[in-house]
Amino acid sequence: MSRTPRLHTAWIVFGVTFLVMLTGAGIRAAPGALMMPLEMEFGWSPAALGGVVGLAILLYGLVGPFAAALYERFGMRRCICAALLLLAAALALSTQVHQLWQMRLVWGIAIGLGSGMVAMVLGATVAERWFASHRGLVLGVLTASSATGQLVFLPAIAALNDHAGWRIAVVLLAAVALAMVPVVALLLRDTPAAIGLRRVGEADDAAPPPAAKVNPALRAVRALRDGLGRRDFWLLAGTFFICGASTNGLIGTHLIPACADHGIPEQRSAELLAAMGIFDLVGTTASGWLTDRFDARKLLFAYYGLRGLSLIWLPWAFGADVLGLPLFAAFYGLDWIATVPPTVRLAERAFGKSNAAVMFGWVGASHQIGAACAAWLAGVWRTDMGSYGGAFAIAGVICVGAGFLALAIGRRAPVAVAAG
């Protein structure tokens, strides 16, 4: 019989994972506060910088399913330490860039890959490996760490931009990433079975999951191949594409420049994004709790529909006072990434528990592809049209459509997906 300590190690792993995902989210969100200083220093256009951010977001998403497979083959602790070291090195090098191609290499590629290793797929993996009960709530809190990352980092980055320059802000981000490496090395554990424990809420006679023996890349590619033949995969990927386009790609990247277009100082607009983080911490945690109790499809219908309405209203919010941007921040913030817990639950039902993390990695990749497209296209729209208003309105209409698509997920009997 496995021993059960007073404080289950799962909760220590949960806490470390929260800090890692918070750090990765803060680094990934940093370009939203850096776009204005980079435009001023180098003369790069919003379209050019949006392309850099779009590349980072694209790789951030595409690395997800391979990250899940790498966790299975080499262990989370090794993979996360390597990712944090890559982030720290890339951030330090970014202070020396002078050409746009250098920014693409450092921010677009290196930071995209590193942050993708410590993103949503990590939360899904930890929730599946360590928790047989409370998984929706755990995943909701871990997902909300990305919002908390904005809350912690963006106002500080904006303040440092004003008083010390963007390079000092980036160096401090590198120091935070480096400081997390020993924390992960000492406290993160790969699986409960490796230290003689069961998952939280798991029966003592439950069989441990089999160890992965397939090449990680092959495992991920086979999962994608099988998923492409499934209607639910396309519905999950399509709705999550729209989720990414309307959050990280659009608001996360372009809200601060849009505020500048309306005469709102960078520090205040960064605080607005941070306020969204506060509300999303509440909203996504609540979404995890709700996902444990209600139909995930109906939750997604509500989340996408309400997000769409808020984006349609955003162009008018800039001109309002008390009921303008503060109200938008609260309403939109509650819904920022509340879609993740029900999406993971639907992926688990569609593809099975043993395949949920890798398949969610591919669904998550579509999220970041959508975010990359929006980061680039919104920058092009702003460069050509002189305003972000149309981009916000179009994204809102598409979100409403995603709500109806979500209702069709899981309407057919699930079919097993090969584990490789």
C-alpha positions as CSV (number, residue, x, y, z in Angstrom):
1,M,0.0,0.0,0.0
2,S,1.4,3.4,-0.9
3,R,2.2,5.9,1.8
4,T,0.1,9.1,2.1
5,P,1.9,12.1,3.7
6,R,0.0,14.8,5.5
7,L,0.6,17.2,2.6
8,H,0.5,15.2,-0.6
9,T,3.4,15.9,-2.9
10,A,0.9,16.7,-5.6
11,W,0.2,20.0,-4.0
12,I,3.9,20.9,-3.9
13,V,4.1,20.0,-7.6
14,F,1.0,22.1,-8.2
15,G,2.6,25.1,-6.5
16,V,5.9,24.8,-8.4
17,T,4.0,24.4,-11.7
18,F,1.9,27.5,-10.9
19,L,5.1,29.6,-10.4
20,V,6.7,28.2,-13.6
21,M,3.6,28.9,-15.7
22,L,3.3,32.3,-14.1
23,T,6.9,33.1,-15.1
24,G,6.5,31.8,-18.6
25,A,3.3,33.7,-19.1
26,G,4.9,36.9,-17.9
27,I,7.8,36.5,-20.4
28,R,5.4,35.6,-23.2
29,A,3.2,38.6,-22.5
30,A,6.1,41.1,-22.2
31,P,6.0,42.2,-25.9
32,G,2.6,43.8,-25.2
33,A,4.4,46.3,-22.9
34,L,7.6,46.5,-25.1
35,M,6.1,47.3,-28.5
36,M,6.0,51.1,-27.9
37,P,9.6,51.4,-26.7
38,L,10.8,49.2,-29.6
39,E,8.9,51.3,-32.1
40,M,10.4,54.5,-30.7
41,E,14.0,53.2,-30.6
42,F,14.2,51.3,-33.8
43,G,11.4,52.7,-35.9
44,W,9.8,49.3,-36.5
45,S,6.1,49.4,-37.5
46,P,3.3,47.7,-35.6
47,A,3.0,45.3,-38.5
48,A,6.7,44.3,-38.2
49,L,6.6,43.9,-34.5
50,G,3.2,42.1,-34.7
51,G,5.0,39.6,-37.0
52,V,7.7,39.0,-34.5
53,V,5.1,38.4,-31.7
54,G,3.1,36.3,-34.1
55,L,6.1,34.0,-34.8
56,A,6.7,33.6,-31.0
57,I,3.1,32.8,-30.4
58,L,3.0,30.3,-33.3
59,L,6.0,28.4,-32.0
60,Y,4.7,28.7,-28.4
61,G,1.7,26.7,-29.6
62,L,3.4,24.3,-32.0
63,V,5.8,23.1,-29.4
64,G,3.0,22.1,-27.0
65,P,2.2,18.6,-28.3
66,F,5.9,17.8,-28.6
67,A,6.4,19.1,-25.0
68,A,3.8,16.7,-23.7
69,A,5.5,13.8,-25.4
70,L,8.9,15.0,-24.1
71,Y,7.5,15.1,-20.6
72,E,6.5,11.5,-21.0
73,R,9.9,10.3,-22.3
74,F,12.4,12.4,-20.4
75,G,10.5,13.7,-17.4
76,M,9.0,17.1,-16.6
77,R,11.8,18.3,-14.4
78,R,14.5,18.0,-17.0
79,C,12.4,19.5,-19.7
80,I,11.2,22.5,-17.6
81,C,14.7,23.3,-16.4
82,A,16.0,23.3,-20.0
83,A,13.1,25.5,-21.1
84,L,13.8,28.0,-18.3
85,L,17.5,28.2,-19.1
86,L,16.6,28.8,-22.8
87,L,14.3,31.6,-21.8
88,A,16.9,33.3,-19.5
89,A,19.6,33.1,-22.2
90,A,17.2,34.4,-24.9
91,L,16.1,37.3,-22.8
92,A,19.7,38.3,-22.0
93,L,20.6,38.2,-25.7
94,S,17.6,40.3,-26.6
95,T,19.2,43.3,-25.0
96,Q,21.8,43.3,-27.7
97,V,19.5,43.3,-30.8
98,H,19.7,46.0,-33.3
99,Q,18.1,44.5,-36.4
100,L,14.6,43.1,-36.9
101,W,15.9,39.7,-38.0
102,Q,17.8,39.5,-34.6
103,M,14.5,40.2,-32.8
104,R,12.8,37.4,-34.8
105,L,15.5,35.0,-33.9
106,V,15.6,35.8,-30.1
107,W,12.0,36.8,-29.3
108,G,10.3,35.0,-32.2
109,I,12.0,31.7,-32.1
110,A,13.9,31.1,-28.9
111,I,11.4,32.7,-26.5
112,G,8.5,31.2,-28.5
113,L,10.0,27.7,-28.0
114,G,10.9,28.1,-24.4
115,S,7.6,29.6,-23.3
116,G,5.7,26.9,-25.2
117,M,7.4,24.3,-23.0
118,V,6.0,25.9,-19.8
119,A,2.5,26.7,-21.1
120,M,-1.0,25.2,-20.9
121,V,0.1,21.7,-21.9
122,L,2.2,21.6,-18.7
123,G,-0.8,22.4,-16.6
124,A,-2.8,19.7,-18.4
125,T,-0.1,17.2,-17.8
126,V,0.3,18.0,-14.1
127,A,-3.5,17.8,-13.6
128,E,-3.7,14.4,-15.3
129,R,-0.6,12.9,-13.7
130,W,-1.1,14.0,-10.1
131,F,-4.9,14.5,-9.6
132,A,-7.7,11.9,-9.9
133,S,-10.1,14.3,-8.2
134,H,-10.4,18.1,-8.3
135,R,-8.8,18.1,-11.8
136,G,-11.0,20.8,-13.2
137,L,-10.3,23.1,-10.3
138,V,-6.6,22.4,-10.4
139,L,-6.4,23.0,-14.1
140,G,-8.4,26.2,-13.7
141,V,-6.0,27.6,-11.2
142,L,-2.9,26.6,-13.3
143,T,-4.4,28.1,-16.4
144,A,-5.2,31.3,-14.5
145,S,-1.4,31.6,-13.8
146,S,-1.1,33.1,-17.3
147,A,-3.4,35.9,-16.2
148,T,-1.5,36.2,-12.9
149,G,1.7,36.5,-14.9
150,Q,0.3,39.6,-16.6
151,L,-0.8,40.9,-13.2
152,V,2.7,40.5,-11.7
153,F,4.9,41.4,-14.7
154,L,3.2,43.9,-17.0
155,P,2.9,46.9,-14.7
156,A,6.5,46.4,-13.6
157,I,7.7,46.2,-17.1
158,A,5.8,49.3,-18.1
159,A,7.2,51.2,-15.1
160,L,10.8,50.1,-15.8
161,N,10.3,51.2,-19.5
162,D,9.5,54.7,-18.3
163,H,12.2,55.0,-15.6
164,A,15.1,52.7,-16.6
165,G,14.6,51.5,-20.2
166,W,13.2,48.3,-21.7
167,R,16.6,46.5,-21.5
168,I,16.6,46.6,-17.7
169,A,13.1,45.2,-17.7
170,V,14.2,42.3,-19.9
171,V,17.3,41.6,-17.8
172,L,15.1,41.3,-14.7
173,L,12.8,38.9,-16.5
174,A,15.9,36.8,-17.4
175,A,16.9,36.8,-13.7
176,V,13.4,35.6,-12.7
177,A,13.5,32.7,-15.2
178,L,17.0,31.7,-14.0
179,A,15.9,31.8,-10.3
180,M,13.2,29.3,-11.1
181,V,15.6,26.6,-12.3
182,P,16.8,25.5,-8.8
183,V,13.2,25.6,-7.5
184,V,12.1,23.2,-10.2
185,A,15.2,21.0,-9.8
186,L,14.6,20.6,-6.1
187,L,10.8,20.4,-5.8
188,L,9.2,19.2,-9.0
189,R,8.5,15.5,-9.3
190,D,7.6,13.7,-12.5
191,T,4.9,11.2,-11.4
192,P,3.4,10.0,-8.1
193,A,4.5,6.4,-8.9
194,A,8.1,7.5,-9.0
195,I,8.0,8.3,-5.3
196,G,5.6,5.6,-4.2
197,L,2.4,7.7,-4.2
198,R,-1.0,7.6,-5.7
199,R,-2.7,10.6,-7.3
200,V,-4.9,12.8,-5.1
201,G,-8.2,11.0,-4.9
202,E,-7.1,7.8,-6.5
203,A,-7.9,4.3,-5.1
204,D,-5.0,2.3,-3.8
205,D,-5.7,-0.6,-6.2
206,A,-5.6,1.6,-9.3
207,A,-3.1,0.5,-12.0
208,P,-0.3,3.0,-12.7
209,P,-0.2,4.4,-16.2
210,P,2.3,2.6,-18.5
211,A,5.6,4.3,-19.2
212,A,6.0,5.9,-22.6
213,K,8.4,3.9,-24.9
214,V,7.7,5.7,-28.2
215,N,9.9,8.4,-29.7
216,P,8.4,11.7,-28.5
217,A,8.2,13.3,-31.9
218,L,6.7,10.1,-33.4
219,R,4.2,10.0,-30.5
220,A,3.1,13.6,-31.2
221,V,2.9,13.1,-35.0
222,R,0.8,9.9,-34.6
223,A,-1.6,11.6,-32.3
224,L,-2.1,14.4,-34.8
225,R,-2.6,12.0,-37.6
226,D,-5.3,10.2,-35.7
227,G,-6.9,13.4,-34.5
228,L,-7.1,14.8,-38.0
229,G,-9.6,12.1,-38.9
230,R,-11.9,13.1,-36.0
231,R,-14.7,15.6,-36.2
232,D,-14.3,16.6,-32.6
233,F,-10.7,17.4,-33.1
234,W,-11.6,19.9,-35.8
235,L,-14.3,21.5,-33.6
236,L,-12.0,21.7,-30.6
237,A,-9.1,23.1,-32.7
238,G,-11.3,25.5,-34.6
239,T,-12.9,27.0,-31.5
240,F,-9.5,27.2,-29.7
241,F,-8.0,28.9,-32.8
242,I,-10.6,31.6,-32.3
243,C,-9.9,31.7,-28.6
244,G,-6.2,32.4,-29.2
245,A,-6.9,35.0,-31.9
246,S,-9.2,36.9,-29.6
247,T,-7.0,36.8,-26.5
248,N,-3.2,36.5,-26.7
249,G,-3.0,37.6,-30.3
250,L,-5.3,40.5,-30.3
251,I,-5.8,41.9,-26.8
252,G,-2.6,40.7,-25.2
253,T,-0.5,42.1,-28.0
254,H,-2.4,45.1,-29.2
255,L,-4.4,46.6,-26.4
256,I,-1.6,48.8,-25.1
257,P,-0.9,50.3,-28.6
258,A,-4.6,50.7,-29.1
259,C,-4.8,52.6,-25.8
260,A,-1.9,54.8,-27.0
261,D,-3.9,55.7,-30.1
262,H,-6.6,57.1,-27.7
263,G,-4.1,59.1,-25.6
264,I,-3.9,56.6,-22.7
265,P,-0.4,56.4,-21.1
266,E,1.4,53.1,-21.4
267,Q,1.6,52.6,-17.6
268,R,-2.2,53.0,-17.3
269,S,-2.9,50.6,-20.2
270,A,-0.5,48.0,-18.7
271,E,-2.4,48.3,-15.4
272,L,-5.6,47.7,-17.4
273,L,-4.2,44.4,-18.7
274,A,-3.1,43.6,-15.2
275,A,-6.6,44.2,-13.9
276,M,-7.8,41.8,-16.5
277,G,-5.4,39.3,-14.9
278,I,-7.1,39.7,-11.6
279,F,-10.5,39.1,-13.0
280,D,-9.3,36.2,-15.1
281,L,-7.7,34.6,-12.0
282,V,-11.2,34.5,-10.5
283,G,-12.9,33.6,-13.8
284,T,-10.7,30.7,-14.8
285,T,-10.6,29.2,-11.4
286,A,-14.4,29.4,-11.3
287,S,-14.5,27.8,-14.7
288,G,-12.5,24.9,-13.4
289,W,-15.0,24.4,-10.6
290,L,-17.9,24.7,-13.0
291,T,-16.3,22.2,-15.4
292,D,-16.3,19.6,-12.7
293,R,-20.1,20.0,-12.4
294,F,-21.7,21.2,-15.6
295,D,-21.8,20.5,-19.4
296,A,-18.5,21.8,-20.8
297,R,-20.1,22.5,-24.2
298,K,-22.6,24.9,-22.7
299,L,-19.9,26.6,-20.7
300,L,-17.9,27.2,-23.9
301,F,-21.0,28.5,-25.6
302,A,-21.5,31.1,-22.8
303,Y,-17.8,32.0,-22.6
304,Y,-17.3,32.6,-26.4
305,G,-20.6,34.4,-26.7
306,L,-19.9,36.8,-23.9
307,R,-16.3,37.4,-25.0
308,G,-17.6,38.2,-28.5
309,L,-20.0,40.8,-27.2
310,S,-17.3,42.5,-25.1
311,L,-15.0,42.8,-28.2
312,I,-17.8,44.2,-30.4
313,W,-18.3,46.9,-27.7
314,L,-14.6,47.6,-27.1
315,P,-14.2,50.4,-29.8
316,W,-16.9,52.4,-28.1
317,A,-15.4,51.7,-24.6
318,F,-12.4,53.9,-25.4
319,G,-14.7,56.9,-25.6
320,A,-16.6,56.2,-22.4
321,D,-15.5,57.2,-18.9
322,V,-16.4,55.1,-15.8
323,L,-18.3,52.5,-17.9
324,G,-15.6,52.3,-20.6
325,L,-12.3,50.5,-20.3
326,P,-12.6,49.6,-16.6
327,L,-15.9,47.8,-17.3
328,F,-14.4,46.1,-20.3
329,A,-11.4,44.9,-18.3
330,A,-13.7,43.4,-15.7
331,F,-16.1,41.7,-18.1
332,Y,-13.5,40.5,-20.6
333,G,-11.0,39.5,-17.9
334,L,-13.5,37.1,-16.3
335,D,-13.6,35.3,-19.6
336,W,-10.0,35.6,-20.8
337,I,-9.0,31.9,-20.7
338,A,-11.9,30.5,-18.9
339,T,-12.3,28.3,-22.0
340,V,-9.3,26.1,-21.1
341,P,-10.8,23.8,-18.4
342,P,-13.9,22.8,-20.4
343,T,-11.8,22.4,-23.6
344,V,-9.4,20.0,-21.7
345,R,-12.4,18.1,-20.4
346,L,-13.9,17.7,-23.8
347,A,-10.5,16.6,-25.3
348,E,-10.2,14.0,-22.5
349,R,-13.7,12.6,-23.3
350,A,-13.0,12.6,-27.1
351,F,-9.6,11.0,-27.0
352,G,-9.2,9.2,-23.7
353,K,-7.3,10.0,-20.6
354,S,-4.0,8.5,-21.8
355,N,-4.0,10.7,-24.8
356,A,-5.5,13.9,-23.4
357,A,-2.3,15.8,-22.8
358,V,-0.8,15.2,-26.2
359,M,-4.1,15.8,-28.0
360,F,-4.7,19.0,-26.0
361,G,-1.2,20.0,-27.1
362,W,-2.3,19.9,-30.7
363,V,-5.6,21.7,-29.8
364,G,-3.5,24.2,-27.9
365,A,-1.3,24.6,-31.0
366,S,-4.3,25.8,-32.9
367,H,-4.9,28.3,-30.2
368,Q,-1.5,29.8,-30.7
369,I,-1.8,29.7,-34.5
370,G,-4.9,31.8,-34.1
371,A,-3.1,34.1,-31.8
372,A,-0.2,34.4,-34.2
373,C,-2.5,35.3,-37.1
374,A,-4.3,37.9,-35.0
375,A,-1.1,39.4,-33.7
376,W,0.2,39.9,-37.3
377,L,-3.1,40.8,-39.0
378,A,-4.2,43.3,-36.3
379,G,-0.8,45.0,-36.7
380,V,-1.3,45.1,-40.5
381,W,-4.9,46.5,-40.0
382,R,-3.6,49.2,-37.7
383,T,-0.8,50.1,-40.1
384,D,-3.1,50.3,-43.1
385,M,-6.3,51.6,-41.5
386,G,-4.9,53.8,-38.7
387,S,-7.1,52.2,-36.1
388,Y,-7.8,48.9,-34.3
389,G,-11.5,49.3,-34.2
390,G,-12.4,47.0,-37.1
391,A,-10.1,44.3,-35.9
392,F,-11.8,44.3,-32.5
393,A,-15.3,44.1,-34.0
394,I,-14.4,41.3,-36.4
395,A,-12.9,39.2,-33.6
396,G,-16.1,39.7,-31.6
397,V,-18.3,38.4,-34.4
398,I,-16.1,35.4,-34.9
399,C,-16.2,34.6,-31.1
400,V,-20.0,34.5,-31.2
401,G,-19.8,32.0,-34.0
402,A,-17.3,29.9,-32.0
403,G,-19.9,29.6,-29.2
404,F,-22.3,27.8,-31.5
405,L,-19.5,25.5,-32.8
406,A,-18.8,24.5,-29.3
407,L,-22.3,23.1,-28.8
408,A,-21.6,20.5,-31.6
409,I,-18.5,19.0,-29.8
410,G,-19.0,15.5,-28.5
411,R,-22.3,14.9,-30.3
412,R,-21.0,11.6,-31.7
413,A,-19.7,8.6,-29.8
414,P,-15.9,8.9,-29.0
415,V,-13.4,6.8,-30.9
416,A,-10.2,5.7,-29.3
417,V,-7.0,7.4,-30.5
418,A,-3.9,5.3,-30.8
419,A,-1.3,6.1,-28.1
420,G,1.5,5.4,-30.5
